[in-house]
Amino acid sequence: MYTITYKRCSKCGEWRSPESFYKDKRTRDGLFSACKNCHADSVKRYIESNHEQHIARQKAYFSNPEILEKKHKRDRAWKKNNPVAVRIYNNKRRSLKKNSSGSFSEDEWKEIKIKYNYTCLSCGKREPEIKLTIDHVTPLSMGGSNTVDNIQPLCGLCNCRKHAKRLDYRTAWRTH
């Protein structure tokens, strides 16, 4: 491999620094032929045109127990090696929860789980196969309240996938 100062992108034709390209062991210069921006655009277009297949592949991949175990192992190792970052995240989360309006009791949470038949409203799996977690429909980070009107039962995996988005699975559940 040799050192290059600039490279022309095969898609947009612009000359860019090597940092603007992903690494690729298969090429002589060790860099992908398209710049990161062009590559991201082509991936985005591919996903948009093959949306259903992409979702099916993602579900199959992330439902594989071996993949999940590797991810959990990697996450645990990261948390162990980054205690300060974990502490900062936990403090921020506690602060958001403390400063949000409203609260609910453990009995109210149990009533919600009973109402939805101990089912994750996203994937449809039920306790005891999964453990239901409290999900805020409007996330606390977006100004959501910590009240019964703003929570829904999701399994841990679906709750993590939803992340900080406003998704109300309760409306879909009502049509069942």
Buried (B, 14 or more C-beta within 10 A) or exposed (E): EEEEEEBEBEBEEEEBEBEBBEEEEEEEBBBBBBBBBBBEBEEEEEEEEEEEEEEEEEEEEEEEEEEEEEEEEEEEEEEEEEEEEEEEEEEEEEEBEEEBEEEBEEEEBEEBBEEBEBBBBBBEBBBEEBEBBBBBBBBBEEEBBBBBEBBBBBBEBBBEBBEEEEBEBBEEBEEE
